[in-house]
Amino acid sequence: MDALREMAIEEEIPPKEKNIHILHEAFVRSIKRGGRVHEATMLIDYKLRSKDFMTDLIPGMMLFLKGKIPLFPSLVKGREEIKRIFERCTKEK
């Protein structure tokens, strides 16, 4: 699905859902930073860029309070390798 999203973005195919490309970019940036998705920083990135502050606020807070969304990211080993993978993919475009 991610590859198809990237292809649609490259070909400038408009998404059917508003702000879906912003969510996709926040997801990919989260992986670039830590090697895996950190929901809290990904959602903050998405909310700031989309200016959609109120949608899902209550369910998000409930998940955070239950400990389902960790405050700090857990980083994976080999982040430099992940960075190189993203750099190679960017160079090929």
Secondary structure, 3 states (H helix, E strand, C coil): CHHHHHHHHHCCCCCCCCCHHHHHHHHHHHHHHHCCCCHHHHHHHHHHHHCCCCCCHHHHHHHHHCCCCCCCCCCCCCHHHHHHHHHHHHHHC
